[in-house]
């Protein structure tokens, strides 16, 4: 996410989840401060298992948003 905001990593998490899970919506003013989410994307025959995390990262000195996709 080259042009994303590092100050508001929780918003980036919400944006990624709603992009990949089209029916997912969050209530206004929802804030993510920490979390781990897993879901599938695609079809039963072709897709990916998605893992999204938001957690403190000592190396970068703040919160880190990570998205991993394991295709099948």
C-alpha positions in Angstrom: 0.0 0.0 0.0 2.4 2.5 -1.3 0.2 5.6 -0.8 -1.5 4.6 2.4 -1.6 6.5 5.7 0.7 5.2 8.4 -1.0 7.4 11.0 -4.4 5.7 10.5 -3.5 2.1 10.0 -6.8 0.9 11.4 -8.5 2.7 8.4 -6.3 0.8 6.0 -7.4 -2.5 7.6 -11.0 -1.6 7.2 -10.5 -0.5 3.6 -8.7 -3.8 2.8 -11.4 -5.9 4.4 -14.3 -4.1 2.7 -12.4 -4.3 -0.6 -11.9 -8.1 -0.4 -15.2 -8.9 1.4 -17.7 -6.9 -0.6 -20.6 -7.4 1.8 -18.7 -6.4 4.9 -19.5 -3.0 6.3 -18.4 -1.2 9.4 -20.5 1.2 11.5 -19.5 4.9 11.2 -16.8 5.9 13.7 -15.5 2.2 14.0 -11.9 2.2 15.0 -9.4 -0.7 14.9 -6.6 -0.4 17.4 -5.5 -4.1 17.3 -6.9 -7.2 15.6 -6.5 -10.3 13.5 -9.0 -11.3 10.8 -9.1 -14.4 8.5 -11.5 -15.1 5.6 -11.5 -16.7 2.1 -11.6 -14.8 -1.2 -12.6 -16.1 -4.5 -14.4 -19.3 -5.3 -14.1 -22.9 -3.9 -12.0 -23.8 -7.0 -9.8 -20.7 -7.2 -9.1 -18.2 -4.5 -7.1 -17.4 -1.4 -7.2 -17.6 2.3 -6.6 -14.0 3.5 -5.1 -13.1 6.9 -5.2 -9.4 8.0 -3.5 -8.3 11.2 -3.0 -5.0 12.9 -0.5 -5.2 15.8 2.4 -3.3 17.4 5.7 -3.7 15.6 8.8 -2.8 17.6 11.0 -2.7 14.5 9.0 0.1 12.9 8.1 1.7 16.2 4.3 1.7 15.8 1.4 -0.3 14.5 1.8 -2.5 11.5 -0.9 -3.6 9.1 -0.1 -6.9 7.4 -2.1 -8.7 4.7 -1.2 -12.2 3.6 -2.9 -14.2 0.9 -2.3 -17.9 0.5 -3.7 -19.0 -2.9 -5.3 -22.3 -3.7 
